[in-house]
Amino acid sequence: MTRKTQAKGTVPTLPEAPFDPEPVPGVVQSKPFGVPLGDVPLEEIRQGLYYLNRKVEVRLRDQHHQVTMRRLWLGLDRVGARLVNGQRVANNADAIRWLLEQIDEG
């Protein structure tokens, strides 16, 4: 059932992952994906000529996004994921920080 045809109040059915490299109890699946990244003018940033946002505010209005956010956080918590500073991924904001750190490290 797609999100458009799904009945109100039901949890969306998410597709199976193509693989699960290392099963962890309580973690349903892992999903690899590519992330397109744009160029950031590092020299302009160093000179203070380029604005960078420090805060992102997101309202998860769609149940699919709400479920996916919870699945991401629970999965990271269950595998013992840590932020670069050593802190465990303890909430939704940490899950987003962890994703950004993975992109940065990649």
Secondary structure as GFF3:
##gff-version 3
##sequence-region A 1 106
A	DSSP	alpha_helix	42	46	.	.	.	ID=ss1
A	DSSP	alpha_helix	63	78	.	.	.	ID=ss2
A	DSSP	alpha_helix	92	105	.	.	.	ID=ss3
###
